[in-house]
């Protein structure tokens, strides 16, 4: 059960991040993309 709960926790964290990115995305043809910017920032 611990493993299942950990996976649920991980998925909820992913969902939260994706929701934040979607809310930041202007949804137009602008070249600025918060999703890509966030991915580049997290790169080691």
N, CA, C, O and CB atoms as a CASP TS submission, in Angstrom:
PFRMAT TS
TARGET T0000
AUTHOR 0000-0000-0000
METHOD Language model
MODEL 1
PARENT N/A
ATOM      1  N   UNK     1       0.812  -1.189   0.000  1.00  0.00           N
ATOM      2  CA  UNK     1       0.000   0.000   0.000  1.00  0.00           C
ATOM      3  C   UNK     1       0.859   1.258   0.000  1.00  0.00           C
ATOM      4  O   UNK     1       0.482   2.270  -0.591  1.00  0.00           O
ATOM      5  CB  UNK     1      -0.926  -0.005   1.190  1.00  0.00           C
ATOM      6  N   UNK     2       2.007   1.198   0.658  1.00  0.00           N
ATOM      7  CA  UNK     2       2.896   2.363   0.698  1.00  0.00           C
ATOM      8  C   UNK     2       3.334   2.770  -0.702  1.00  0.00           C
ATOM      9  O   UNK     2       3.392   3.956  -1.028  1.00  0.00           O
ATOM     10  CB  UNK     2       4.123   2.068   1.565  1.00  0.00           C
ATOM     11  N   UNK     3       3.639   1.782  -1.515  1.00  0.00           N
ATOM     12  CA  UNK     3       4.081   2.067  -2.881  1.00  0.00           C
ATOM     13  C   UNK     3       2.972   2.755  -3.682  1.00  0.00           C
ATOM     14  O   UNK     3       3.232   3.698  -4.430  1.00  0.00           O
ATOM     15  CB  UNK     3       4.517   0.767  -3.586  1.00  0.00           C
ATOM     16  N   UNK     4       1.758   2.286  -3.524  1.00  0.00           N
ATOM     17  CA  UNK     4       0.615   2.892  -4.216  1.00  0.00           C
ATOM     18  C   UNK     4       0.426   4.336  -3.751  1.00  0.00           C
ATOM     19  O   UNK     4       0.219   5.231  -4.570  1.00  0.00           O
ATOM     20  CB  UNK     4      -0.678   2.069  -3.965  1.00  0.00           C
ATOM     21  N   UNK     5       0.497   4.558  -2.454  1.00  0.00           N
ATOM     22  CA  UNK     5       0.336   5.912  -1.927  1.00  0.00           C
ATOM     23  C   UNK     5       1.438   6.846  -2.425  1.00  0.00           C
ATOM     24  O   UNK     5       1.179   8.019  -2.694  1.00  0.00           O
ATOM     25  CB  UNK     5       0.327   5.886  -0.401  1.00  0.00           C
ATOM     26  N   UNK     6       2.662   6.338  -2.550  1.00  0.00           N
ATOM     27  CA  UNK     6       3.777   7.136  -3.059  1.00  0.00           C
ATOM     28  C   UNK     6       3.547   7.506  -4.516  1.00  0.00           C
ATOM     29  O   UNK     6       3.812   8.635  -4.928  1.00  0.00           O
ATOM     30  CB  UNK     6       5.102   6.374  -2.908  1.00  0.00           C
ATOM     31  N   UNK     7       3.053   6.551  -5.292  1.00  0.00           N
ATOM     32  CA  UNK     7       2.780   6.823  -6.704  1.00  0.00           C
ATOM     33  C   UNK     7       1.665   7.863  -6.843  1.00  0.00           C
ATOM     34  O   UNK     7       1.742   8.744  -7.700  1.00  0.00           O
ATOM     35  CB  UNK     7       2.394   5.520  -7.443  1.00  0.00           C
ATOM     36  N   UNK     8       0.651   7.766  -6.020  1.00  0.00           N
ATOM     37  CA  UNK     8      -0.430   8.751  -6.039  1.00  0.00           C
ATOM     38  C   UNK     8       0.111  10.131  -5.688  1.00  0.00           C
ATOM     39  O   UNK     8      -0.238  11.123  -6.328  1.00  0.00           O
ATOM     40  CB  UNK     8      -1.554   8.348  -5.060  1.00  0.00           C
ATOM     41  N   UNK     9       0.950  10.190  -4.685  1.00  0.00           N
ATOM     42  CA  UNK     9       1.566  11.461  -4.275  1.00  0.00           C
ATOM     43  C   UNK     9       2.397  12.052  -5.422  1.00  0.00           C
ATOM     44  O   UNK     9       2.332  13.252  -5.688  1.00  0.00           O
ATOM     45  CB  UNK     9       2.458  11.253  -3.019  1.00  0.00           C
ATOM     46  N   UNK    10       3.166  11.211  -6.088  1.00  0.00           N
ATOM     47  CA  UNK    10       3.976  11.670  -7.216  1.00  0.00           C
ATOM     48  C   UNK    10       3.102  12.193  -8.355  1.00  0.00           C
ATOM     49  O   UNK    10       3.388  13.240  -8.937  1.00  0.00           O
ATOM     50  CB  UNK    10       4.869  10.536  -7.721  1.00  0.00           C
ATOM     51  N   UNK    11       2.049  11.467  -8.662  1.00  0.00           N
ATOM     52  CA  UNK    11       1.146  11.887  -9.735  1.00  0.00           C
ATOM     53  C   UNK    11       0.445  13.205  -9.402  1.00  0.00           C
ATOM     54  O   UNK    11       0.254  14.045 -10.282  1.00  0.00           O
ATOM     55  CB  UNK    11       0.108  10.800 -10.003  1.00  0.00           C
ATOM     56  N   UNK    12       0.064  13.386  -8.152  1.00  0.00           N
ATOM     57  CA  UNK    12      -0.567  14.639  -7.749  1.00  0.00           C
ATOM     58  C   UNK    12       0.405  15.808  -7.868  1.00  0.00           C
ATOM     59  O   UNK    12       0.003  16.913  -8.232  1.00  0.00           O
ATOM     60  CB  UNK    12      -1.090  14.534  -6.316  1.00  0.00           C
ATOM     61  N   UNK    13       1.665  15.574  -7.569  1.00  0.00           N
ATOM     62  CA  UNK    13       2.680  16.623  -7.723  1.00  0.00           C
ATOM     63  C   UNK    13       2.856  16.977  -9.200  1.00  0.00           C
ATOM     64  O   UNK    13       2.971  18.151  -9.552  1.00  0.00           O
ATOM     65  CB  UNK    13       4.032  16.169  -7.114  1.00  0.00           C
ATOM     66  N   UNK    14       2.877  15.968 -10.053  1.00  0.00           N
ATOM     67  CA  UNK    14       2.976  16.203 -11.496  1.00  0.00           C
ATOM     68  C   UNK    14       1.758  16.980 -11.983  1.00  0.00           C
ATOM     69  O   UNK    14       1.888  17.919 -12.767  1.00  0.00           O
ATOM     70  CB  UNK    14       3.104  14.864 -12.264  1.00  0.00           C
ATOM     71  N   UNK    15       0.588  16.592 -11.522  1.00  0.00           N
ATOM     72  CA  UNK    15      -0.649  17.275 -11.909  1.00  0.00           C
ATOM     73  C   UNK    15      -0.600  18.753 -11.517  1.00  0.00           C
ATOM     74  O   UNK    15      -0.988  19.620 -12.300  1.00  0.00           O
ATOM     75  CB  UNK    15      -1.866  16.592 -11.256  1.00  0.00           C
ATOM     76  N   UNK    16      -0.129  19.032 -10.317  1.00  0.00           N
ATOM     77  CA  UNK    16      -0.037  20.406  -9.836  1.00  0.00           C
ATOM     78  C   UNK    16       0.891  21.232 -10.722  1.00  0.00           C
ATOM     79  O   UNK    16       0.561  22.354 -11.105  1.00  0.00           O
ATOM     80  CB  UNK    16       0.453  20.432  -8.385  1.00  0.00           C
ATOM     81  N   UNK    17       2.052  20.670 -11.044  1.00  0.00           N
ATOM     82  CA  UNK    17       3.015  21.367 -11.897  1.00  0.00           C
ATOM     83  C   UNK    17       2.432  21.623 -13.280  1.00  0.00           C
ATOM     84  O   UNK    17       2.540  22.731 -13.804  1.00  0.00           O
ATOM     85  CB  UNK    17       4.312  20.559 -12.013  1.00  0.00           C
ATOM     86  N   UNK    18       1.823  20.616 -13.868  1.00  0.00           N
ATOM     87  CA  UNK    18       1.229  20.779 -15.197  1.00  0.00           C
ATOM     88  C   UNK    18       0.129  21.837 -15.190  1.00  0.00           C
ATOM     89  O   UNK    18       0.018  22.626 -16.129  1.00  0.00           O
ATOM     90  CB  UNK    18       0.665  19.446 -15.693  1.00  0.00           C
ATOM     91  N   UNK    19      -0.679  21.854 -14.137  1.00  0.00           N
ATOM     92  CA  UNK    19      -1.753  22.842 -14.036  1.00  0.00           C
ATOM     93  C   UNK    19      -1.177  24.253 -13.956  1.00  0.00           C
ATOM     94  O   UNK    19      -1.699  25.174 -14.584  1.00  0.00           O
ATOM     95  CB  UNK    19      -2.638  22.557 -12.806  1.00  0.00           C
ATOM     96  N   UNK    20      -0.112  24.422 -13.193  1.00  0.00           N
ATOM     97  CA  UNK    20       0.537  25.730 -13.093  1.00  0.00           C
ATOM     98  C   UNK    20       1.071  26.172 -14.453  1.00  0.00           C
ATOM     99  O   UNK    20       0.927  27.335 -14.828  1.00  0.00           O
ATOM    100  CB  UNK    20       1.679  25.689 -12.063  1.00  0.00           C
ATOM    101  N   UNK    21       1.684  25.249 -15.190  1.00  0.00           N
ATOM    102  CA  UNK    21       2.214  25.581 -16.513  1.00  0.00           C
ATOM    103  C   UNK    21       1.087  25.972 -17.464  1.00  0.00           C
ATOM    104  O   UNK    21       1.212  26.947 -18.204  1.00  0.00           O
ATOM    105  CB  UNK    21       3.008  24.396 -17.088  1.00  0.00           C
ATOM    106  N   UNK    22      -0.006  25.223 -17.450  1.00  0.00           N
ATOM    107  CA  UNK    22      -1.131  25.513 -18.333  1.00  0.00           C
ATOM    108  C   UNK    22      -1.703  26.903 -18.028  1.00  0.00           C
ATOM    109  O   UNK    22      -2.057  27.651 -18.940  1.00  0.00           O
ATOM    110  CB  UNK    22      -2.228  24.430 -18.185  1.00  0.00           C
ATOM    111  N   UNK    23      -1.788  27.233 -16.759  1.00  0.00           N
ATOM    112  CA  UNK    23      -2.317  28.537 -16.377  1.00  0.00           C
ATOM    113  C   UNK    23      -1.409  29.675 -16.825  1.00  0.00           C
ATOM    114  O   UNK    23      -1.885  30.789 -17.045  1.00  0.00           O
ATOM    115  CB  UNK    23      -2.516  28.599 -14.877  1.00  0.00           C
ATOM    116  N   UNK    24      -0.109  29.417 -16.965  1.00  0.00           N
ATOM    117  CA  UNK    24       0.843  30.433 -17.386  1.00  0.00           C
ATOM    118  C   UNK    24       0.935  30.565 -18.906  1.00  0.00           C
ATOM    119  O   UNK    24       1.435  31.569 -19.413  1.00  0.00           O
ATOM    120  CB  UNK    24       2.203  30.119 -16.821  1.00  0.00           C
ATOM    121  N   UNK    25       0.464  29.575 -19.619  1.00  0.00           N
ATOM    122  CA  UNK    25       0.577  29.563 -21.075  1.00  0.00           C
ATOM    123  C   UNK    25      -0.446  30.512 -21.689  1.00  0.00           C
ATOM    124  O   UNK    25      -1.640  30.399 -21.414  1.00  0.00           O
ATOM    125  CB  UNK    25       0.385  28.135 -21.625  1.00  0.00           C
ATOM    126  N   UNK    26       0.023  31.462 -22.534  1.00  0.00           N
ATOM    127  CA  UNK    26      -0.910  32.410 -23.127  1.00  0.00           C
ATOM    128  C   UNK    26      -1.848  31.768 -24.150  1.00  0.00           C
ATOM    129  O   UNK    26      -2.908  32.321 -24.443  1.00  0.00           O
ATOM    130  CB  UNK    26      -0.145  33.529 -23.778  1.00  0.00           C
ATOM    131  N   UNK    27      -1.479  30.623 -24.691  1.00  0.00           N
ATOM    132  CA  UNK    27      -2.342  29.922 -25.630  1.00  0.00           C
ATOM    133  C   UNK    27      -2.447  30.603 -26.979  1.00  0.00           C
ATOM    134  O   UNK    27      -3.430  30.418 -27.697  1.00  0.00           O
ATOM    135  CB  UNK    27      -3.700  29.775 -25.049  1.00  0.00           C
ATOM    136  N   UNK    28      -1.445  31.387 -27.327  1.00  0.00           N
ATOM    137  CA  UNK    28      -1.445  32.042 -28.630  1.00  0.00           C
ATOM    138  C   UNK    28      -0.195  31.635 -29.408  1.00  0.00           C
ATOM    139  O   UNK    28       0.507  30.702 -29.020  1.00  0.00           O
ATOM    140  CB  UNK    28      -1.515  33.583 -28.473  1.00  0.00           C
ATOM    141  N   UNK    29       0.079  32.333 -30.498  1.00  0.00           N
ATOM    142  CA  UNK    29       1.236  31.969 -31.323  1.00  0.00           C
ATOM    143  C   UNK    29       2.515  32.664 -30.863  1.00  0.00           C
ATOM    144  O   UNK    29       3.521  32.639 -31.572  1.00  0.00           O
ATOM    145  CB  UNK    29       0.966  32.312 -32.780  1.00  0.00           C
ATOM    146  N   UNK    30       2.488  33.269 -29.708  1.00  0.00           N
ATOM    147  CA  UNK    30       3.660  33.924 -29.135  1.00  0.00           C
ATOM    148  C   UNK    30       4.760  32.889 -28.941  1.00  0.00           C
ATOM    149  O   UNK    30       4.486  31.739 -28.597  1.00  0.00           O
ATOM    150  CB  UNK    30       3.311  34.620 -27.789  1.00  0.00           C
ATOM    151  N   UNK    31       5.996  33.299 -29.160  1.00  0.00           N
ATOM    152  CA  UNK    31       7.103  32.350 -29.036  1.00  0.00           C
ATOM    153  C   UNK    31       7.474  32.062 -27.580  1.00  0.00           C
ATOM    154  O   UNK    31       8.179  31.090 -27.307  1.00  0.00           O
ATOM    155  CB  UNK    31       8.316  32.880 -29.772  1.00  0.00           C
ATOM    156  N   UNK    32       7.010  32.890 -26.645  1.00  0.00           N
ATOM    157  CA  UNK    32       7.295  32.667 -25.222  1.00  0.00           C
ATOM    158  C   UNK    32       6.450  31.501 -24.711  1.00  0.00           C
ATOM    159  O   UNK    32       5.229  31.492 -24.863  1.00  0.00           O
ATOM    160  CB  UNK    32       7.014  33.956 -24.386  1.00  0.00           C
ATOM    161  N   UNK    33       7.109  30.530 -24.109  1.00  0.00           N
ATOM    162  CA  UNK    33       6.395  29.361 -23.595  1.00  0.00           C
ATOM    163  C   UNK    33       6.863  29.057 -22.170  1.00  0.00           C
ATOM    164  O   UNK    33       7.980  28.576 -21.982  1.00  0.00           O
ATOM    165  CB  UNK    33       6.616  28.129 -24.519  1.00  0.00           C
ATOM    166  N   UNK    34       6.026  29.328 -21.168  1.00  0.00           N
ATOM    167  CA  UNK    34       6.398  29.064 -19.785  1.00  0.00           C
ATOM    168  C   UNK    34       6.708  27.589 -19.509  1.00  0.00           C
ATOM    169  O   UNK    34       7.501  27.281 -18.618  1.00  0.00           O
ATOM    170  CB  UNK    34       5.294  29.520 -18.877  1.00  0.00           C
ATOM    171  N   UNK    35       6.106  26.699 -20.247  1.00  0.00           N
ATOM    172  CA  UNK    35       6.338  25.272 -20.033  1.00  0.00           C
ATOM    173  C   UNK    35       7.784  24.936 -20.404  1.00  0.00           C
ATOM    174  O   UNK    35       8.493  24.293 -19.630  1.00  0.00           O
ATOM    175  CB  UNK    35       5.338  24.412 -20.868  1.00  0.00           C
ATOM    176  N   UNK    36       8.215  25.368 -21.575  1.00  0.00           N
ATOM    177  CA  UNK    36       9.591  25.097 -21.999  1.00  0.00           C
ATOM    178  C   UNK    36      10.570  25.836 -21.101  1.00  0.00           C
ATOM    179  O   UNK    36      11.607  25.289 -20.724  1.00  0.00           O
ATOM    180  CB  UNK    36       9.803  25.504 -23.473  1.00  0.00           C
ATOM    181  N   UNK    37      10.244  27.081 -20.757  1.00  0.00           N
ATOM    182  CA  UNK    37      11.117  27.837 -19.846  1.00  0.00           C
ATOM    183  C   UNK    37      11.316  27.087 -18.530  1.00  0.00           C
ATOM    184  O   UNK    37      12.437  27.011 -18.026  1.00  0.00           O
ATOM    185  CB  UNK    37      10.526  29.236 -19.571  1.00  0.00           C
ATOM    186  N   UNK    38      10.254  26.541 -17.976  1.00  0.00           N
ATOM    187  CA  UNK    38      10.345  25.810 -16.713  1.00  0.00           C
ATOM    188  C   UNK    38      11.182  24.544 -16.862  1.00  0.00           C
ATOM    189  O   UNK    38      11.947  24.197 -15.962  1.00  0.00           O
ATOM    190  CB  UNK    38       8.950  25.455 -16.204  1.00  0.00           C
ATOM    191  N   UNK    39      11.044  23.866 -17.973  1.00  0.00           N
ATOM    192  CA  UNK    39      11.826  22.650 -18.196  1.00  0.00           C
ATOM    193  C   UNK    39      13.307  22.976 -18.331  1.00  0.00           C
ATOM    194  O   UNK    39      14.149  22.238 -17.821  1.00  0.00           O
ATOM    195  CB  UNK    39      11.332  21.913 -19.446  1.00  0.00           C
ATOM    196  N   UNK    40      13.631  24.054 -19.001  1.00  0.00           N
ATOM    197  CA  UNK    40      15.022  24.445 -19.187  1.00  0.00           C
ATOM    198  C   UNK    40      15.632  24.850 -17.847  1.00  0.00           C
ATOM    199  O   UNK    40      16.781  24.507 -17.566  1.00  0.00           O
ATOM    200  CB  UNK    40      15.133  25.601 -20.207  1.00  0.00           C
ATOM    201  N   UNK    41      14.883  25.575 -17.017  1.00  0.00           N
ATOM    202  CA  UNK    41      15.377  25.999 -15.708  1.00  0.00           C
ATOM    203  C   UNK    41      15.695  24.827 -14.798  1.00  0.00           C
ATOM    204  O   UNK    41      16.635  24.905 -14.007  1.00  0.00           O
ATOM    205  CB  UNK    41      14.366  26.892 -15.042  1.00  0.00           C
ATOM    206  N   UNK    42      14.941  23.750 -14.889  1.00  0.00           N
ATOM    207  CA  UNK    42      15.117  22.599 -13.998  1.00  0.00           C
ATOM    208  C   UNK    42      16.213  21.658 -14.468  1.00  0.00           C
ATOM    209  O   UNK    42      16.566  20.710 -13.767  1.00  0.00           O
ATOM    210  CB  UNK    42      13.821  21.836 -13.877  1.00  0.00           C
ATOM    211  N   UNK    43      16.754  21.918 -15.657  1.00  0.00           N
ATOM    212  CA  UNK    43      17.795  21.057 -16.192  1.00  0.00           C
ATOM    213  C   UNK    43      19.066  21.209 -15.383  1.00  0.00           C
ATOM    214  O   UNK    43      19.494  22.337 -15.135  1.00  0.00           O
ATOM    215  CB  UNK    43      18.057  21.372 -17.664  1.00  0.00           C
ATOM    216  N   UNK    44      19.694  20.107 -14.957  1.00  0.00           N
ATOM    217  CA  UNK    44      20.907  20.207 -14.135  1.00  0.00           C
ATOM    218  C   UNK    44      22.106  20.732 -14.896  1.00  0.00           C
ATOM    219  O   UNK    44      23.189  20.866 -14.326  1.00  0.00           O
ATOM    220  CB  UNK    44      21.245  18.867 -13.558  1.00  0.00           C
TER
END
